[in-house]
């Protein structure tokens, strides 16, 4: 029997937990540590432990009342959780409520960032009265 839960939520990989207050300006979420293998051998040395990831942004409520609001969520990776030099590895601009998924593959992520040890979601909110209530998490891709 195939699961109907395609992108399971796990608090351990949450960028932003469900049920938090709406955001009214651009912001960065918490960082999530990726399963980067720094002490592996052979093909596994200096690589990500999983080949596919899904960064899920669940929009619970969003304001488009002035027709000029825009919300772009960038998935960023970096070698440290300070994100001194973040690299955008995927992006989505939302147009309503529901789940939005940015699929990531390890090979592409590592081409863009040599040591992708941490990930986060960066929201750019613009317009007259931006307001978005969302949660976000990193999920394994379930076939």
N, C-alpha and C positions, 0 to 999 in steps of 0.2 A: 504494500500500500504506500503510495507516494504522499509525502507531507504537503499540506496546503500552506504551511508557514515557509515562505521562501527566504525571508531575511530575518532570522530570529534575533530578538533583542537580548542583550546580555549587559548588565550593569558594569561589568568589568571592561567592556569595550565601548562604553557610552561617551560620546563627545559632550552631550547635553541630555539630561534625564527628562522623561516625559512629565508634563504637568507643571513645569516652571512658568513664571510670568512671561508675558509677551515682551519682546525686545523692540525698542523704538529707534535704534541707531546701529550703525555698523559695529560688529563685535567679533571676537575670536572665541571659540569654544575651548574646553579643556583638551589637553593632549592625551592621546592614547599611545601606549608603547606597542610597537609592532614586533612581530616575532622574527627579528633580524638575527641571523646566525653569524656571529663574529668569530667563533672559535671552531667552526666546522672543518671538515676535511674534504678534499677533492671538490666535486661539483657543488657541495653544500657550503663551502667556505664563503664568507662574506655575501650571503644571499638571504632573501626572505624565505621563511619557512613554509609559506602558503603561496600557491601560484595565482590565486584569484581572490579578490576582496570586493565587497560591496559597501560603499559608504551610503548609508540610508539617511535621508533627511525627511522626517515626517512633519508636514505642515498641519498643525491643529487648527489654526485660525490665522487669517491674513487680511490686511486692509488694502483695498484698491479704491477707496472712496473718492479720492481726488483724481483718479485716472492717470496719475503720473508716478505712482509708487512702483519701485522695482526692487527685487530681492534676488541677489546672486550669491550662491553658496559655492565657495572654492574649497576643494580638498587640498590641503597642503601637507608636505612631508619635510622633515629636516633631520639632521644627525643628532640634535639635542632637543630637549623639551623647552628650551628657551626660544626656539624658532628665530634665531638671529638672522638666518638667511633662508627663509621658507621657499619651497618650490611648489608651484601649483601643478598638480597631477590630474586634475579633473574639475569640472565645473558644471553647475546647473542653475538656470534662472527659472524661478517658479512662477506659475500662472494661476494658482488656486490651492485648495487644500488637498491632502492626501500624501502618499509616499512618493518621493523622488529619489532615484537611485543613480549613483555614479559608480559604474563598474571599473575596477582597476585590475590590471594584471601585473605581476611582479616584474617581468622583463621590462615593460615600459616604465614603471616606477623607478627601477634601478638605472635606466638610461638617463632619466631626468635628475635623479638624486643618487649619488654613489652610495651613501650610507643612510638609507631611509629608516631610521630607528624609531621615529615618532610621527604621528599624524594628528591633524586637527581639521576643523571646518572653520573657515573664515566667512562671515556674512558681510556683504556690502549692501546696505539698505539706503535707498534714496527716495526722493519725492517730498511732497508737502507734509504728509502725516504718516510716515511708515510705522507699521506695527505688525509683528509676526510672532506667533506662538508656535514654537517648534521643538522637536527633540531630534537627536542625531546619534547614530552609532555605526560602528564598523562590524560588519557581519561576514561570516564565511559564505562563499557562494555554494549553495546546495543544488546539486544537479537534479 
